[in-house]
Amino acid sequence: MLLAGLLLVVLIIISMMMGRYNLSVSDVFKYFTGSASSSTQLILKLRFIRIIAVILVGAGLSMAGATFQAVFNNGLASPNILGVATGSSVGAAFAILYGMPIYVIEISAFVMGLITVFLTLLIDKFLHSNSGISLILAGIIIAGLMQSILGSIKYIADPEDQLQSIVYWELGSFMKVDLNALISVGPILVIGIVFLILARWRLNVLSLDVATVKTIGINPKLNRNLMILFATLLTAASVCLCGVIGWIGLVVPHISRSIVGGDNRVSVPMTGIVGAILLVIADTLARSISVNDIPLSIVTGFIGVPIFIFILLRRKSSIV
Amino acid sequence: MSEIYTENLSFAYQTEKIIGNVDLKVDNGQILVILGPNGIGKSTLLSCLSGLHGNYQGKIQLEDEELKSISSRELSHSLAFVSQGVNAKSNLTLYDYLLLGRSSFHSIFSQPDKKDRKKVEAVLEQIGLSQYRAKSVSDMSGGQRQLTQIGRALVQEPKLLIMDEPTSALDYKNQILVLKLIKALSQIDISIIISTHDPNQAMMVGDQVGLLINNQTYLQGETEEVLTEQNLTDLYKTPIVSTYNSKLKRDIFGTKME
């Protein structure tokens, strides 16, 4: 854990150095001591704000994924596969369509994220199957519905202004993240992350069957819903800040479990750090390897897919 | 003093009555073994007694309190339940799995403390799995997993332990291991209710035996009084004979195959 934390600090420094204008380590240190030149100070300030947002989203999305995987006892559960991310995008797109301020966009994304989880769980219940696949199937169905709604919103959105903003959410990018956006969304991400870190032991017991959880003296419904609520809050806040980012919420919990084991007391904080590390790498690549920012989901896909295949091949037990 | 007793207990799924007229009683440190054919409602009865089915009719009294009036948190500190089957899917190590039994002693934001660890250590000794503390539960054998389930229940520090067919999925050696543990637990004043299909197991460990004959009839009494050829033949609707084994110093039950 300590090593992962140190790696993250090193990556933050490297990431601040990289970009359209490459800077040196001493420039970065000068920035933190306030002795850099004004132009360097400005560039590094923008990069630092962006990196903070990347860390919060990387940790938040990964921990949301770990939470969904624990409460549904399903290794395929993630904000994207359950449709929560697409649902939150629909909420955000609706609010953008009506020209709402950022806090309304946040609330709208959160509410639609929750509605999406509810619909996914409802369909899973109707499928009357105990296999973990039915939950994933329900998520795919609802994500498909949300995708259609999003398509409809895009169809009627003003192509000059609104459409561009909506497409930005869909592809995922930190390009537009500034201090105002970070101040309005960052605290929600911090609250969600802190909650899940504090409640991480409870996630262990929620992985058991409902009858056992009850006889252990824990209210399974209340606790499960609380965890889903905060995981959805993290997903919605992430979508508000940078749009939909694929793979992180699915793959990172598996990576951290393969490093520190299945105990959520250790693996949830580890998931947060690994998620932050991966997204800092992905975002640094997205803004460094081309003149224009590459949409983040493209980069996370190229990183996430091979890692996930590797994890699947190494597994001894069933993933769902 | 009775640890648990019921008066005219019955339970129905919608309009279908599953169990009825159950007057059951277990005293401190006693073992009650419930016998009955498949599908007769043994699991339903145990679920009612464990507080999992709140909508039963009649009365379930745990020590001095009506079961329905006890919160699930309080209940978990005096009663623990081990459900049927040993296929628990968990990536946790044995040690971390046993710690789960301490969850209701803490708030949602708490972490296990020294007292919890001490209790887990003691239970690891009790169930004889100390050397496997770091082993993943999913990598354990059937017998070890069943002992793990019982261990998780014991970590709750229950006065009453209810187990649904704790030996059904085990080989003979592991069945005996679990039955010996059950006997040892009763000797430290833990009351125990188990269900089983095997009257020989009831003879081995039961202080009392309850026969769930149909959804109207439950018969309970001293093991030797209840476990008769006639009662078992009526219960399983197949001829059952008994013979006294002087080496084992108890009756053994079986059926002629011709």
Chai-1 contact restraints between the chains, C-beta under 6 A:
chainA,res_idxA,chainB,res_idxB,connection_type,confidence,min_distance_angstrom,max_distance_angstrom,comment,restraint_id
A,L198,B,F109,contact,1.0,0.0,6.0,A-B,restraint_1
A,A199,B,I108,contact,1.0,0.0,6.0,A-B,restraint_2
A,A199,B,F109,contact,1.0,0.0,6.0,A-B,restraint_3
A,W201,B,Q111,contact,1.0,0.0,6.0,A-B,restraint_4
A,R202,B,I108,contact,1.0,0.0,6.0,A-B,restraint_5
A,N204,B,L100,contact,1.0,0.0,6.0,A-B,restraint_6
A,V205,B,L100,contact,1.0,0.0,6.0,A-B,restraint_7
A,V205,B,S103,contact,1.0,0.0,6.0,A-B,restraint_8
A,A211,B,L52,contact,1.0,0.0,6.0,A-B,restraint_9
A,A211,B,S83,contact,1.0,0.0,6.0,A-B,restraint_10
A,T215,B,S50,contact,1.0,0.0,6.0,A-B,restraint_11
A,T215,B,F81,contact,1.0,0.0,6.0,A-B,restraint_12
A,I216,B,S76,contact,1.0,0.0,6.0,A-B,restraint_13
A,I216,B,S103,contact,1.0,0.0,6.0,A-B,restraint_14
A,I216,B,S104,contact,1.0,0.0,6.0,A-B,restraint_15
A,G217,B,S72,contact,1.0,0.0,6.0,A-B,restraint_16
A,G217,B,R73,contact,1.0,0.0,6.0,A-B,restraint_17
A,G217,B,S76,contact,1.0,0.0,6.0,A-B,restraint_18
A,G217,B,S104,contact,1.0,0.0,6.0,A-B,restraint_19
A,I218,B,S103,contact,1.0,0.0,6.0,A-B,restraint_20
A,I218,B,S104,contact,1.0,0.0,6.0,A-B,restraint_21
A,G262,B,N91,contact,1.0,0.0,6.0,A-B,restraint_22
A,G262,B,L92,contact,1.0,0.0,6.0,A-B,restraint_23
A,D263,B,L92,contact,1.0,0.0,6.0,A-B,restraint_24
A,D263,B,D96,contact,1.0,0.0,6.0,A-B,restraint_25
A,S317,B,S138,contact,1.0,0.0,6.0,A-B,restraint_26
